[in-house]
Amino acid sequence: MKNLIDILDLSTEEIDELLKKANDIIAHPEQYREKCRYKKLATLFFEPSTRTRLSFEAAMYELGGQVLGFSEAASSSAAKGESVADTVRTVSCYADIIAMRHPKEVGPLVAAMAASVPVINAGDGGHNHPTQTLTDLLTISREQGRLDNMTVGFCGDLKFGRTVHSLIAALSRYENVKFVLISPEELKLPSYIKKEILQYKHLDYVQTTNLESVMPDLDILYMTRVQRERFFNEEDYLRLKDSYILTPEKLKTAKPDMSILHPLPRVNEISTAVDADPRAAYFKQVLNGKYVRMALIMKLLGVE
């Protein structure tokens, strides 16, 4: 049995296999409608989520399975002081697979060690979000036709953005990917990621505070929201929240085939005027998330 806690739990071959399966689901949805009949997914969300939770639920329903779970810690026995390990031991008696989001980085890992069914990390604090990374990789490959030989710009909160951390780790394994890191000084990519991934692998990367100066070089622009919930004080959040706002004006120097991604939710960092731009791929990204989670659920349940 295998869990998915970190995107690096998957080899590039396994990632490519999942993306291939997701593309097949997109092409032939009717062939997958009964694949997980009588199987149950438990969604254990100790932290609020719209897209990820509903995406997992939609994925399981489209495979013919069923869903049980909770959407906030307050509506679970965690409110009574039950440990994560005890919660998943209990839930393992009712479900065939678990998707868990937890505010603490070790939450899903502890769950995987205690559970008797596969566990998927659906986001752990500011650390990891592997199924969002699979979603991003599927979107990039569908929009650009490849996962190598490209320049990827990450803009906004690179310090607390778990989606950024996971995607950098995943893309670092493909050939000739250059990284452009665009953020305020206070929200720069953590030094451990630079050291353990970018510098360790001798990868090409640039850090800047100026989005416009690098726009013409980018094949992918990955925008992120400055996350109020990760700040210790409101003043810092208010000072930094409008650091980068993407507008049609700023896109004038961008490549005609650049793709704009965003893990969502969006606050105001992408103007709604950009939504009509053919390069805007963030709502396609949402849909891709459902298909790649369908492929992942099947893989972890051993369903062919």
C-alpha positions as a Markdown table, in Angstrom:
| # | Residue | x | y | z |
|---|---|---|---|---|
| 1 | Met | 0.0 | 0.0 | 0.0 |
| 2 | Lys | 1.2 | 3.5 | -0.8 |
| 3 | Asn | 0.4 | 6.9 | 0.5 |
| 4 | Leu | 0.9 | 10.3 | -1.0 |
| 5 | Ile | 2.3 | 12.7 | 1.6 |
| 6 | Asp | 5.0 | 14.6 | -0.5 |
| 7 | Ile | 5.2 | 15.0 | -4.3 |
| 8 | Leu | 8.7 | 13.4 | -4.1 |
| 9 | Asp | 7.0 | 10.2 | -2.9 |
| 10 | Leu | 6.3 | 9.8 | -6.6 |
| 11 | Ser | 8.9 | 9.1 | -9.2 |
| 12 | Thr | 8.8 | 11.1 | -12.5 |
| 13 | Glu | 7.6 | 7.9 | -14.2 |
| 14 | Glu | 4.7 | 7.6 | -11.7 |
| 15 | Ile | 3.8 | 11.3 | -12.2 |
| 16 | Asp | 3.9 | 10.8 | -16.0 |
| 17 | Glu | 1.7 | 7.7 | -15.6 |
| 18 | Leu | -0.8 | 9.6 | -13.5 |
| 19 | Leu | -0.9 | 12.5 | -16.0 |
| 20 | Lys | -1.4 | 10.0 | -18.9 |
| 21 | Lys | -4.3 | 8.4 | -16.9 |
| 22 | Ala | -5.9 | 11.8 | -16.2 |
| 23 | Asn | -5.7 | 12.6 | -19.9 |
| 24 | Asp | -7.4 | 9.3 | -20.7 |
| 25 | Ile | -10.2 | 10.1 | -18.2 |
| 26 | Ile | -10.7 | 13.5 | -19.8 |
| 27 | Ala | -10.9 | 11.8 | -23.3 |
| 28 | His | -13.1 | 8.8 | -22.2 |
| 29 | Pro | -15.0 | 9.8 | -19.0 |
| 30 | Glu | -17.7 | 7.1 | -19.5 |
| 31 | Gln | -15.1 | 4.3 | -19.2 |
| 32 | Tyr | -14.4 | 5.3 | -15.6 |
| 33 | Arg | -17.9 | 5.8 | -14.1 |
| 34 | Glu | -18.0 | 2.4 | -12.2 |
| 35 | Lys | -14.2 | 2.0 | -11.4 |
| 36 | Cys | -14.6 | 2.7 | -7.7 |
| 37 | Arg | -18.1 | 1.4 | -7.1 |
| 38 | Tyr | -18.6 | 0.3 | -3.5 |
| 39 | Lys | -15.4 | 2.1 | -2.5 |
| 40 | Lys | -15.5 | 4.9 | 0.1 |
| 41 | Leu | -13.3 | 8.0 | 0.4 |
| 42 | Ala | -13.1 | 9.8 | 3.8 |
| 43 | Thr | -12.3 | 13.5 | 3.5 |
| 44 | Leu | -10.8 | 14.6 | 6.9 |
| 45 | Phe | -10.4 | 18.4 | 6.6 |
| 46 | Phe | -9.1 | 20.0 | 9.8 |
| 47 | Glu | -8.7 | 23.3 | 7.9 |
| 48 | Pro | -11.2 | 25.0 | 5.6 |
| 49 | Ser | -11.1 | 24.3 | 1.9 |
| 50 | Thr | -13.5 | 24.6 | -1.0 |
| 51 | Arg | -11.7 | 23.5 | -4.1 |
| 52 | Thr | -9.6 | 20.6 | -2.7 |
| 53 | Arg | -12.3 | 19.0 | -0.7 |
| 54 | Leu | -15.0 | 19.3 | -3.4 |
| 55 | Ser | -12.5 | 18.2 | -6.0 |
| 56 | Phe | -11.8 | 15.0 | -4.1 |
| 57 | Glu | -15.5 | 14.4 | -3.5 |
| 58 | Ala | -16.4 | 15.0 | -7.2 |
| 59 | Ala | -13.5 | 12.7 | -8.2 |
| 60 | Met | -14.8 | 9.9 | -6.1 |
| 61 | Tyr | -18.4 | 10.4 | -7.1 |
| 62 | Glu | -17.4 | 10.4 | -10.8 |
| 63 | Leu | -15.6 | 7.0 | -10.2 |
| 64 | Gly | -18.9 | 5.6 | -8.9 |
| 65 | Gly | -17.7 | 5.7 | -5.2 |
| 66 | Gln | -19.0 | 7.3 | -2.1 |
| 67 | Val | -17.7 | 9.9 | 0.3 |
| 68 | Leu | -17.9 | 10.5 | 4.1 |
| 69 | Gly | -16.0 | 12.9 | 6.3 |
| 70 | Phe | -15.9 | 16.3 | 7.9 |
| 71 | Ser | -15.0 | 19.8 | 6.6 |
| 72 | Glu | -13.6 | 21.4 | 9.8 |
| 73 | Ala | -11.9 | 20.3 | 13.0 |
| 74 | Ala | -14.7 | 21.7 | 15.1 |
| 75 | Ser | -17.2 | 19.1 | 13.7 |
| 76 | Ser | -14.8 | 16.2 | 14.5 |
| 77 | Ser | -13.7 | 14.5 | 17.7 |
| 78 | Ala | -10.5 | 16.6 | 17.5 |
| 79 | Ala | -12.7 | 19.2 | 19.2 |
| 80 | Lys | -12.8 | 16.8 | 22.2 |
| 81 | Gly | -9.0 | 16.3 | 22.1 |
| 82 | Glu | -8.8 | 13.1 | 20.0 |
| 83 | Ser | -5.4 | 12.6 | 18.4 |
| 84 | Val | -4.9 | 12.5 | 14.6 |
| 85 | Ala | -3.6 | 8.9 | 14.9 |
| 86 | Asp | -6.8 | 7.7 | 16.8 |
| 87 | Thr | -9.0 | 9.6 | 14.3 |
| 88 | Val | -7.5 | 7.8 | 11.3 |
| 89 | Arg | -7.4 | 4.4 | 13.0 |
| 90 | Thr | -11.1 | 4.8 | 13.5 |
| 91 | Val | -11.9 | 6.1 | 10.0 |
| 92 | Ser | -9.8 | 3.3 | 8.5 |
| 93 | Cys | -12.6 | 1.0 | 9.8 |
| 94 | Tyr | -15.1 | 2.8 | 7.6 |
| 95 | Ala | -13.3 | 4.0 | 4.5 |
| 96 | Asp | -11.0 | 2.5 | 1.8 |
| 97 | Ile | -8.9 | 5.7 | 1.3 |
| 98 | Ile | -8.4 | 8.9 | 3.2 |
| 99 | Ala | -7.7 | 12.5 | 2.0 |
| 100 | Met | -6.6 | 14.7 | 4.8 |
| 101 | Arg | -5.9 | 18.4 | 5.2 |
| 102 | His | -4.3 | 19.6 | 8.4 |
| 103 | Pro | -2.8 | 22.9 | 9.6 |
| 104 | Lys | 0.3 | 21.1 | 11.1 |
| 105 | Glu | 3.0 | 19.9 | 8.7 |
| 106 | Val | 3.2 | 16.5 | 10.3 |
| 107 | Gly | -0.6 | 15.8 | 10.4 |
| 108 | Pro | -0.9 | 13.7 | 7.2 |
| 109 | Leu | 2.4 | 11.9 | 7.9 |
| 110 | Val | 1.2 | 10.9 | 11.4 |
| 111 | Ala | -2.1 | 9.8 | 9.8 |
| 112 | Ala | -0.3 | 7.7 | 7.2 |
| 113 | Met | 1.7 | 5.9 | 9.9 |
| 114 | Ala | -1.5 | 5.1 | 11.8 |
| 115 | Ala | -3.9 | 4.3 | 9.1 |
| 116 | Ser | -4.6 | 0.9 | 7.6 |
| 117 | Val | -5.8 | 2.4 | 4.3 |
| 118 | Pro | -4.0 | 4.8 | 1.9 |
| 119 | Val | -3.7 | 8.4 | 3.0 |
| 120 | Ile | -3.5 | 11.4 | 0.6 |
| 121 | Asn | -2.1 | 14.7 | 1.9 |
| 122 | Ala | -4.6 | 17.3 | 0.8 |
| 123 | Gly | -2.4 | 20.2 | 2.2 |
| 124 | Asp | -0.4 | 20.4 | 5.5 |
| 125 | Gly | 0.2 | 23.9 | 6.9 |
| 126 | Gly | 2.6 | 25.9 | 4.7 |
| 127 | His | 4.6 | 22.8 | 3.7 |
| 128 | Asn | 3.2 | 20.5 | 1.1 |
| 129 | His | 0.2 | 20.1 | -1.2 |
| 130 | Pro | 1.0 | 17.2 | -3.6 |
| 131 | Thr | -2.3 | 16.8 | -5.3 |
| 132 | Gln | -2.3 | 20.5 | -6.2 |
| 133 | Thr | 1.1 | 19.9 | -7.7 |
| 134 | Leu | -0.2 | 17.1 | -9.8 |
| 135 | Thr | -3.0 | 19.4 | -10.9 |
| 136 | Asp | -0.4 | 22.1 | -11.8 |
| 137 | Leu | 1.7 | 19.6 | -13.8 |
| 138 | Leu | -1.3 | 18.3 | -15.7 |
| 139 | Thr | -2.3 | 21.9 | -16.5 |
| 140 | Ile | 1.2 | 22.9 | -17.6 |
| 141 | Ser | 1.6 | 19.8 | -19.8 |
| 142 | Arg | -1.9 | 20.3 | -21.4 |
| 143 | Glu | -1.3 | 24.0 | -22.0 |
| 144 | Gln | 2.3 | 23.9 | -23.1 |
| 145 | Gly | 2.6 | 20.3 | -24.4 |
| 146 | Arg | 5.6 | 19.6 | -22.2 |
| 147 | Leu | 7.1 | 19.7 | -18.7 |
| 148 | Asp | 10.7 | 20.4 | -19.7 |
| 149 | Asn | 12.6 | 23.2 | -21.5 |
| 150 | Met | 10.7 | 26.2 | -20.0 |
| 151 | Thr | 11.0 | 29.2 | -17.8 |
| 152 | Val | 8.5 | 29.2 | -14.9 |
| 153 | Gly | 7.9 | 32.4 | -12.9 |
| 154 | Phe | 6.4 | 32.2 | -9.4 |
| 155 | Cys | 4.9 | 35.4 | -8.1 |
| 156 | Gly | 3.6 | 36.6 | -4.7 |
| 157 | Asp | 3.9 | 34.7 | -1.5 |
| 158 | Leu | 6.8 | 32.3 | -2.0 |
| 159 | Lys | 7.6 | 32.0 | 1.7 |
| 160 | Phe | 4.3 | 30.4 | 2.9 |
| 161 | Gly | 3.0 | 29.1 | -0.4 |
| 162 | Arg | 3.0 | 25.3 | -0.1 |
| 163 | Thr | 1.8 | 25.0 | -3.7 |
| 164 | Val | 5.0 | 26.8 | -4.8 |
| 165 | His | 7.3 | 24.6 | -2.7 |
| 166 | Ser | 5.8 | 21.4 | -4.0 |
| 167 | Leu | 5.8 | 22.5 | -7.7 |
| 168 | Ile | 9.4 | 23.7 | -7.6 |
| 169 | Ala | 10.4 | 20.3 | -6.1 |
| 170 | Ala | 8.4 | 18.5 | -8.9 |
| 171 | Leu | 9.6 | 20.6 | -11.8 |
| 172 | Ser | 13.2 | 20.4 | -10.6 |
| 173 | Arg | 13.3 | 16.8 | -11.9 |
| 174 | Tyr | 12.5 | 17.8 | -15.5 |
| 175 | Glu | 15.2 | 18.9 | -18.0 |
| 176 | Asn | 16.1 | 22.5 | -18.5 |
| 177 | Val | 13.5 | 24.2 | -16.4 |
| 178 | Lys | 14.5 | 27.7 | -15.3 |
| 179 | Phe | 12.9 | 29.4 | -12.2 |
| 180 | Val | 12.1 | 33.1 | -11.8 |
| 181 | Leu | 11.2 | 33.9 | -8.2 |
| 182 | Ile | 9.2 | 37.2 | -7.9 |
| 183 | Ser | 8.3 | 38.4 | -4.4 |
| 184 | Pro | 8.7 | 41.1 | -1.8 |
| 185 | Glu | 11.8 | 40.7 | 0.3 |
| 186 | Glu | 9.7 | 39.5 | 3.3 |
| 187 | Leu | 8.0 | 36.7 | 1.3 |
| 188 | Lys | 11.0 | 35.2 | -0.5 |
| 189 | Leu | 11.4 | 31.5 | -1.1 |
| 190 | Pro | 12.7 | 29.8 | 2.1 |
| 191 | Ser | 16.4 | 29.4 | 2.0 |
| 192 | Tyr | 16.1 | 25.6 | 2.7 |
| 193 | Ile | 14.3 | 25.1 | -0.6 |
| 194 | Lys | 16.9 | 27.1 | -2.5 |
| 195 | Lys | 19.6 | 25.1 | -0.8 |
| 196 | Glu | 18.1 | 21.6 | -0.9 |
| 197 | Ile | 16.6 | 21.8 | -4.4 |
| 198 | Leu | 17.8 | 24.7 | -6.6 |
| 199 | Gln | 21.4 | 25.0 | -5.5 |
| 200 | Tyr | 21.9 | 21.3 | -4.7 |
| 201 | Lys | 20.8 | 20.5 | -8.3 |
| 202 | His | 22.7 | 23.5 | -9.8 |
| 203 | Leu | 19.4 | 24.8 | -11.3 |
| 204 | Asp | 19.1 | 28.1 | -13.1 |
| 205 | Tyr | 17.1 | 30.6 | -11.0 |
| 206 | Val | 16.7 | 34.3 | -10.6 |
| 207 | Gln | 15.2 | 36.3 | -7.7 |
| 208 | Thr | 13.6 | 39.6 | -8.3 |
| 209 | Thr | 11.0 | 42.0 | -6.8 |
| 210 | Asn | 9.9 | 43.3 | -10.2 |
| 211 | Leu | 7.4 | 41.3 | -12.2 |
| 212 | Glu | 7.3 | 43.5 | -15.3 |
| 213 | Ser | 11.1 | 43.2 | -15.9 |
| 214 | Val | 10.9 | 39.3 | -16.3 |
| 215 | Met | 7.5 | 39.0 | -17.9 |
| 216 | Pro | 8.8 | 38.6 | -21.5 |
| 217 | Asp | 10.9 | 35.6 | -20.5 |
| 218 | Leu | 8.1 | 33.5 | -18.9 |
| 219 | Asp | 6.4 | 30.4 | -20.4 |
| 220 | Ile | 4.4 | 30.0 | -17.2 |
| 221 | Leu | 3.4 | 32.6 | -14.7 |
| 222 | Tyr | 2.3 | 31.0 | -11.4 |
| 223 | Met | 0.5 | 33.7 | -9.3 |
| 224 | Thr | -0.2 | 33.2 | -5.6 |
| 225 | Arg | -2.2 | 35.0 | -3.0 |
| 226 | Val | -0.6 | 36.6 | 0.0 |
| 227 | Gln | -2.2 | 34.4 | 2.7 |
| 228 | Arg | -3.6 | 36.3 | 5.6 |
| 229 | Glu | -3.9 | 33.1 | 7.7 |
| 230 | Arg | -0.1 | 32.5 | 7.6 |
| 231 | Phe | 0.8 | 36.0 | 9.1 |
| 232 | Phe | 1.5 | 36.6 | 12.7 |
| 233 | Asn | 0.3 | 40.2 | 12.6 |
| 234 | Glu | -2.3 | 42.1 | 10.5 |
| 235 | Glu | 0.0 | 45.0 | 9.8 |
| 236 | Asp | 2.5 | 42.9 | 7.8 |
| 237 | Tyr | -0.3 | 41.3 | 5.9 |
| 238 | Leu | -1.9 | 44.7 | 5.0 |
| 239 | Arg | 1.4 | 46.1 | 3.9 |
| 240 | Leu | 2.2 | 43.2 | 1.6 |
| 241 | Lys | -1.2 | 42.0 | 0.3 |
| 242 | Asp | -1.3 | 44.2 | -2.8 |
| 243 | Ser | 2.4 | 43.7 | -3.8 |
| 244 | Tyr | 1.6 | 42.2 | -7.1 |
| 245 | Ile | -1.7 | 42.6 | -9.0 |
| 246 | Leu | -1.8 | 41.1 | -12.5 |
| 247 | Thr | -3.6 | 43.3 | -15.1 |
| 248 | Pro | -4.1 | 43.2 | -18.9 |
| 249 | Glu | -1.6 | 46.1 | -19.1 |
| 250 | Lys | 1.1 | 44.1 | -17.4 |
| 251 | Leu | 0.6 | 41.2 | -19.8 |
| 252 | Lys | 1.3 | 43.3 | -22.9 |
| 253 | Thr | 5.0 | 42.2 | -22.9 |
| 254 | Ala | 4.2 | 38.5 | -22.1 |
| 255 | Lys | 4.6 | 35.7 | -24.7 |
| 256 | Pro | 1.4 | 35.1 | -26.7 |
| 257 | Asp | 1.4 | 31.4 | -25.6 |
| 258 | Met | 2.4 | 32.0 | -21.9 |
| 259 | Ser | 0.1 | 30.2 | -19.4 |
| 260 | Ile | -1.2 | 31.9 | -16.3 |
| 261 | Leu | -1.8 | 29.6 | -13.3 |
| 262 | His | -3.1 | 30.2 | -9.8 |
| 263 | Pro | -3.9 | 27.6 | -7.2 |
| 264 | Leu | -6.9 | 29.8 | -6.0 |
| 265 | Pro | -8.7 | 31.2 | -4.1 |
| 266 | Arg | -7.9 | 34.5 | -5.7 |
| 267 | Val | -8.4 | 37.7 | -3.7 |
| 268 | Asn | -7.2 | 40.5 | -5.9 |
| 269 | Glu | -3.8 | 39.5 | -7.2 |
| 270 | Ile | -5.3 | 38.7 | -10.7 |
| 271 | Ser | -7.7 | 41.3 | -12.0 |
| 272 | Thr | -10.9 | 39.8 | -13.2 |
| 273 | Ala | -10.2 | 41.5 | -16.6 |
| 274 | Val | -7.5 | 38.9 | -17.1 |
| 275 | Asp | -10.1 | 36.1 | -17.0 |
| 276 | Ala | -11.0 | 36.7 | -20.7 |
| 277 | Asp | -7.3 | 36.4 | -21.8 |
| 278 | Pro | -6.7 | 33.1 | -23.6 |
| 279 | Arg | -3.6 | 32.6 | -21.6 |
| 280 | Ala | -5.6 | 32.5 | -18.3 |
| 281 | Ala | -5.6 | 28.8 | -17.4 |
| 282 | Tyr | -6.6 | 28.9 | -13.7 |
| 283 | Phe | -10.2 | 27.7 | -14.1 |
| 284 | Lys | -9.0 | 25.0 | -16.4 |
| 285 | Gln | -6.6 | 24.1 | -13.6 |
| 286 | Val | -9.5 | 23.6 | -11.2 |
| 287 | Leu | -11.1 | 21.1 | -13.6 |
| 288 | Asn | -7.8 | 19.3 | -14.2 |
| 289 | Gly | -7.6 | 18.9 | -10.4 |
| 290 | Lys | -10.7 | 16.6 | -10.4 |
| 291 | Tyr | -9.3 | 14.4 | -13.2 |
| 292 | Val | -5.8 | 14.0 | -11.7 |
| 293 | Arg | -7.4 | 13.1 | -8.3 |
| 294 | Met | -9.5 | 10.5 | -10.0 |
| 295 | Ala | -6.3 | 9.0 | -11.5 |
| 296 | Leu | -4.6 | 9.1 | -8.1 |
| 297 | Ile | -7.5 | 7.5 | -6.2 |
| 298 | Met | -7.5 | 4.7 | -8.7 |
| 299 | Lys | -3.7 | 4.2 | -8.4 |
| 300 | Leu | -3.7 | 4.1 | -4.6 |
| 301 | Leu | -6.7 | 1.7 | -4.5 |
| 302 | Gly | -5.0 | -0.5 | -7.1 |
| 303 | Val | -8.0 | -0.1 | -9.5 |
| 304 | Glu | -7.1 | -0.7 | -13.1 |
